[in-house]
Amino acid sequence: MKTKAVRLYGKNDLRLEEFELPEIKDCEILAHVISDSICMSSYKAAVQGADHKRVPDDVAENPIILGHEFCGEIVKVGSKWADQFKEGQRFAIQPAMNYKGSMSAPGYSYHDIGGGATYVVIPNEVMETGCLLPYNGEAFFYGSLAEPMSCIVGGFHASYHTKAGSYVHDMGVVAGGNMAILAGVGPMGLGAIDYAIHCDRKPSKLVVTDIDQARLDRAATILTVEDAAQNGVELVYLNTGNIENPTEKLMELSGGEGYDDVFVFAPVKPVVEMADQILGRDGCLNFFAGPTNPAFSAEFNFYNVHYASTHIVGTSGGNTDDMKESIKMMEEGKINPAMMITHVGGIDAVIDTTLNLPKIPGGKKLIYLNIEMPLTALADLEASDDAVLREVGKIVAANNGLWCKEAEAYLLANK
């Protein structure tokens, strides 16, 4: 089976190549990749090359296929796994395998598996660790978003609370509590709002802040105050950029009690310090944003740590159970992470998109591996010179500007 794949050879050295995959072993699975969303972690691997902790030292001689947020269909199953997986079955991948303590992961470490390819060989360890996940959704792109969505789910599960006199941590956000999501209307913040409104441990009040009114307005049309109220959540969008004392306003919105759970979605010192200042008793600050500066720091009130039991936690990913929960909620229509996607493209757009990812505004960049198409913002599809893309743009526009299964189906059928 021939595959076309984007392979990493070293720092900033990505190449789109076609080559023959080996015949699968009895313990392996051959799969057809349909979609992959490009993660900032892939950018880091591409620019760091062999210096990246997951990329092999010999990558120059044995290149790896980049991409780890992918979804597709199984083509052929080795005899070892024939009782668990079937040809034609759709799947998603949990790349964080932790196989026998190894850091190796699909999309970082393997010659024959990664999201930036048309066909891949799934190695035994992916199945051994339970990281090949059945996916029964109607659109492939949701399967690609299961991994980033699992990071959000993991953040909610990693937050914790305590009780006086007990040393046991009660894991998870406070059900029926006050929650704030700061700098929260970027792609991952939108996913967090969606999850907070529709999960089984939702807050009673959710305040979402940002300093970009246009992004706040867009968020309010996608995740509405009315829908939140129907799910038992009082949702408030707040622009802290035009308030003289945003901390005071946030405390007022909490009824003066402060917040049980505060999520920080931007690695900005004043935002972190604001989060600390609005914590209530036993409040948990979840630093979700990943800084690029290894010396990043901010002030934290340790008087409150001692006397009010405030605390902090950080998460950088989700586990397999978090991903299973994400897939289940998407399949049931409870969450719609399509709002994360702002651009789509084909396999020929992978290299430039990956290497320039920090410079490209917007949210998730979704790639369909079996077509050629320049990376295009959803908002620009209707103005394309390509008739197919113009029609896709009309479908997106009719869906409140969001990517959807109808847009995917039309693109894959006609491009």
C-alpha positions in Angstrom: 0.0 0.0 0.0 1.4 3.4 -1.0 1.0 6.4 1.2 1.5 10.1 0.8 2.8 11.7 4.0 4.4 14.7 5.5 7.6 13.5 7.1 10.0 15.3 9.5 13.7 14.9 8.9 15.0 17.6 11.2 14.5 21.1 12.4 12.1 22.9 10.0 12.7 20.1 7.5 9.3 18.8 6.5 8.8 16.9 3.2 5.7 15.7 1.4 6.6 12.3 0.0 5.1 9.2 -1.4 6.4 5.8 -0.3 5.4 2.1 0.1 4.2 1.0 3.5 5.3 -2.4 4.8 2.8 -5.3 4.8 1.2 -5.3 8.2 2.1 -7.9 10.8 -0.5 -10.0 12.7 -0.3 -7.5 15.6 -0.8 -4.4 13.4 -3.7 -2.5 11.6 -3.7 -0.7 8.3 -5.8 2.4 8.3 -6.9 5.2 5.9 -6.6 8.7 7.4 -9.3 11.2 6.4 -8.8 14.2 8.7 -6.2 15.7 11.0 -6.1 19.0 12.9 -2.8 20.7 13.3 -1.7 21.2 16.9 0.8 23.7 18.3 2.6 20.6 19.6 3.3 19.6 16.0 4.8 23.0 15.3 7.1 22.5 18.3 8.2 19.1 17.1 8.8 20.5 13.6 11.0 23.4 14.7 12.8 21.4 17.4 13.5 18.3 15.4 15.5 15.7 17.3 15.7 18.0 20.3 12.0 17.4 21.0 11.5 14.8 23.7 9.3 12.6 21.6 11.2 12.8 18.3 13.9 10.1 17.8 17.5 11.1 17.7 17.9 9.4 14.3 15.1 11.3 12.6 17.4 12.5 9.8 17.9 8.9 8.7 14.5 7.5 9.8 11.9 10.3 9.3 8.7 10.3 11.2 5.1 11.2 10.0 3.9 14.3 11.8 0.4 14.9 13.1 -1.5 13.3 16.1 -5.1 14.6 15.9 -6.4 12.3 13.3 -9.4 10.2 12.4 -10.1 7.7 9.7 -11.2 4.2 8.7 -9.6 0.8 9.3 -8.6 -1.0 6.1 -7.1 -4.2 7.2 -6.8 -5.9 10.7 -4.1 -8.2 11.8 -5.2 -11.5 13.3 -4.3 -10.5 16.9 -6.9 -7.7 16.9 -9.6 -9.3 14.6 -12.0 -9.9 17.5 -11.9 -6.2 18.5 -11.6 -4.2 15.3 -13.2 -4.6 11.8 -12.5 -3.3 8.3 -14.5 -0.1 7.6 -14.7 0.8 11.3 -14.0 4.5 12.1 -11.4 5.3 14.7 -9.7 8.1 16.6 -6.2 8.0 18.2 -5.1 8.8 21.7 -1.4 9.7 21.0 -0.3 9.8 24.7 0.2 6.0 25.0 2.8 5.8 27.8 3.8 2.3 26.5 6.1 0.7 29.1 7.2 4.2 30.2 8.2 5.3 26.7 7.6 8.8 25.4 7.0 7.5 21.9 3.7 8.6 20.3 2.0 8.6 16.9 2.7 11.8 15.1 6.0 12.3 16.8 8.0 9.1 16.9 7.0 6.7 14.1 8.0 6.1 10.5 4.6 4.6 9.5 2.0 6.3 11.6 1.0 10.0 11.9 -1.9 12.2 11.1 -0.2 13.8 8.1 -0.6 10.8 5.8 -3.2 9.1 3.6 -2.5 5.6 4.9 -0.8 4.4 8.0 0.2 1.2 9.8 -1.0 1.3 13.4 1.6 -0.5 15.6 0.7 -3.1 18.3 1.5 -0.8 21.2 -1.4 1.6 20.2 -3.9 -1.2 20.7 -2.1 -2.7 23.7 -2.5 0.6 25.5 -6.1 0.9 24.5 -5.4 4.1 22.5 -7.1 3.0 19.2 -10.6 4.3 20.0 -13.7 3.3 18.0 -15.5 6.4 16.7 -19.1 6.2 15.5 -19.7 9.9 14.7 -21.1 11.0 11.3 -18.2 13.4 10.5 -14.5 12.6 10.5 -13.5 16.1 11.8 -15.1 15.5 15.1 -12.8 12.5 15.6 -9.9 14.8 14.9 -11.1 17.2 17.6 -11.5 14.4 20.2 -7.9 14.8 21.3 -7.9 18.6 21.8 -11.3 18.3 23.4 -10.0 15.6 25.8 -7.4 18.2 27.0 -10.3 20.4 28.2 -12.1 17.5 29.8 -8.8 16.6 31.6 -8.5 20.1 32.9 -12.0 19.9 34.5 -11.2 16.5 36.0 -7.7 17.7 37.3 -9.1 20.6 39.3 -9.6 19.6 42.9 -11.1 20.7 46.2 -10.6 19.9 49.9 -12.5 19.7 53.1 -11.3 21.0 56.5 -9.8 18.2 58.5 -9.4 15.8 55.6 -6.4 15.2 53.4 -8.3 13.7 50.6 -8.6 15.8 47.4 -12.1 15.8 45.9 -11.3 15.7 42.2 -13.1 17.8 39.6 -14.8 21.2 39.5 -17.5 22.1 42.0 -20.9 21.1 40.8 -23.3 24.1 41.2 -20.4 26.4 42.0 -19.0 29.6 40.6 -16.7 29.2 37.7 -14.7 31.8 35.7 -12.9 31.2 32.4 -10.4 34.0 31.8 -9.2 35.0 28.3 -11.8 32.4 27.4 -13.1 32.9 23.8 -10.2 31.5 21.8 -10.7 28.0 20.3 -9.9 26.0 23.4 -11.8 28.4 25.6 -14.9 28.0 23.5 -14.6 24.2 23.9 -14.3 24.8 27.7 -17.5 26.9 27.8 -19.3 24.2 25.8 -18.2 21.5 28.1 -19.0 23.5 31.2 -22.5 24.1 30.1 -23.2 20.5 29.0 -21.1 18.2 31.2 -22.4 16.3 34.2 -20.7 18.5 36.8 -21.7 22.0 35.6 -21.4 25.2 37.6 -24.4 27.3 38.5 -22.7 30.5 37.3 -20.1 30.8 34.6 -18.3 34.1 33.8 -16.2 34.2 30.7 -13.8 37.1 30.1 -11.8 38.5 27.2 -10.6 41.9 26.0 -11.7 41.4 22.3 -15.3 42.4 22.0 -15.6 40.9 18.5 -14.6 37.5 19.8 -16.9 37.8 22.8 -19.8 38.7 20.5 -19.0 35.7 18.3 -18.9 33.4 21.3 -22.2 34.7 22.5 -23.9 33.8 19.2 -22.4 30.2 19.3 -22.7 29.4 23.0 -25.7 31.5 24.0 -26.8 32.7 27.4 -30.2 31.2 26.6 -28.9 27.7 25.9 -26.8 27.9 29.1 -29.8 28.9 31.1 -31.8 25.9 29.7 -28.9 23.7 31.1 -29.0 25.3 34.5 -26.0 27.6 34.0 -26.1 31.4 34.4 -23.6 32.5 31.7 -22.1 36.0 31.6 -19.7 37.3 29.0 -17.5 40.2 30.2 -15.1 42.4 28.4 -12.4 43.2 31.1 -10.6 45.5 28.7 -13.0 48.4 29.1 -13.6 48.1 32.9 -11.7 50.3 35.3 -11.5 47.6 38.0 -12.2 44.1 36.4 -11.4 42.2 39.6 -14.0 44.2 41.5 -16.6 43.5 38.8 -15.8 39.8 38.8 -16.1 39.6 42.5 -19.4 41.4 42.3 -20.7 38.9 39.7 -19.8 36.1 42.1 -22.0 37.6 44.8 -18.9 38.6 46.7 -17.9 35.0 47.4 -15.3 34.5 44.8 -15.0 31.6 42.4 -14.6 27.9 43.2 -12.9 27.2 39.9 -11.0 29.7 37.7 -9.5 28.6 34.4 -6.7 30.7 32.8 -6.6 30.3 29.0 -3.8 32.8 28.2 -0.2 32.8 29.6 -0.4 36.5 30.6 0.9 37.6 34.0 -2.0 40.1 34.8 -4.6 37.4 33.8 -3.0 34.9 36.2 -2.9 37.4 39.0 -6.5 38.4 38.4 -7.4 34.7 38.6 -5.7 34.5 42.0 -7.5 37.6 43.3 -11.0 36.2 42.5 -10.6 32.8 44.1 -13.0 32.0 46.8 -12.3 29.8 49.8 -10.9 26.5 48.6 -10.8 28.0 45.1 -8.8 26.2 42.5 -6.9 28.1 39.8 -6.4 25.9 36.7 -3.5 27.2 34.6 -4.5 25.7 31.3 -2.5 28.0 29.0 0.9 26.7 28.0 3.6 29.4 28.1 6.5 29.3 25.6 8.7 31.2 28.1 10.3 28.7 30.5 10.8 31.5 33.0 7.1 32.6 33.0 5.9 33.5 36.5 3.2 35.5 38.3 2.5 36.6 41.9 0.3 34.3 44.0 -1.3 35.3 47.3 0.2 32.8 49.8 -1.7 34.3 52.7 -4.8 33.0 51.0 -3.1 29.7 50.4 -2.6 29.3 54.1 -5.8 30.7 55.5 -8.3 30.2 52.6 -7.0 27.0 51.2 -6.6 28.4 47.7 -4.5 26.4 45.3 -3.3 25.9 41.7 -3.1 23.1 39.2 -1.9 22.9 35.7 -2.8 20.4 32.9 -1.3 19.9 29.5 -3.4 17.1 28.1 -6.1 14.5 28.7 -5.9 10.8 29.2 -7.7 8.0 27.3 -10.8 8.2 29.6 -11.1 11.9 28.9 -10.9 11.2 25.2 -13.6 8.5 25.4 -15.8 11.0 27.2 -15.2 13.6 24.5 -16.1 11.1 21.8 -19.2 10.0 23.6 -20.5 13.5 24.1 -19.8 14.4 20.5 -21.6 11.3 19.3 -24.6 12.1 21.5 -24.6 15.7 20.2 -24.0 17.2 23.7 -21.0 19.2 22.6 -20.0 20.7 19.3 -16.2 21.5 19.1 -16.7 22.5 15.4 -16.5 26.0 16.8 -12.8 25.5 17.3 -12.2 25.2 13.5 -11.4 28.4 11.6 -9.4 27.1 8.6 -9.5 24.0 6.3 -7.0 22.7 3.8 -5.6 19.7 2.0 -2.4 17.6 2.3 -0.4 20.1 0.3 -1.1 22.8 2.9 0.3 20.8 5.8 4.0 21.9 5.6 3.5 25.7 5.4 0.6 25.6 7.9 2.7 23.7 10.4 5.8 25.7 10.1 3.9 29.0 10.3 1.2 28.0 12.8 1.9 30.7 15.4 1.6 33.4 12.7 -1.8 32.2 11.4 -4.7 33.8 13.3 -7.8 32.0 14.4 -8.4 28.6 15.8 -7.9 25.0 14.7 -6.5 24.3 11.2 -8.3 21.2 9.8 -6.6 19.1 7.1 -8.2 16.6 4.8 -5.4 14.3 3.7 -6.9 12.9 0.5 -7.4 16.2 -1.3 -5.3 19.1 -2.4 -6.5 22.5 -1.3 -4.8 25.7 0.0 -5.3 26.5 3.7 -8.5 28.7 3.6 -10.2 30.5 6.4 -13.9 29.5 6.7 -14.9 33.1 6.3 -13.1 33.3 2.9 -14.5 30.2 1.3 -17.4 31.9 -0.4 -15.0 34.3 -2.1 -12.8 31.5 -3.5 -12.0 31.2 -7.2 -12.8 27.5 -6.8 -16.5 26.7 -7.4 -16.4 23.7 -5.0 -15.0 25.9 -2.2 -17.6 28.6 -2.9 -20.4 26.0 -2.4 -18.7 24.7 0.8 -18.6 28.3 1.9 -22.4 28.6 1.4 -22.9 25.5 3.6 -20.7 27.0 6.3 -22.4 30.4 6.2 -25.8 28.7 6.6 -24.5 26.9 9.7 -23.7 30.1 11.6 -20.2 30.2 10.1 -19.3 26.8 11.6 -17.7 23.8 10.0 -20.2 20.9 9.8 -20.8 17.4 8.5 -22.6 18.7 5.4 -19.6 20.9 4.5 -17.2 17.9 5.1 -19.3 15.6 3.0 -19.6 18.0 0.1 -15.9 18.8 0.1 -14.8 15.1 0.2 -17.3 14.2 -2.5 -16.4 17.0 -4.9 -12.7 17.9 -4.4 
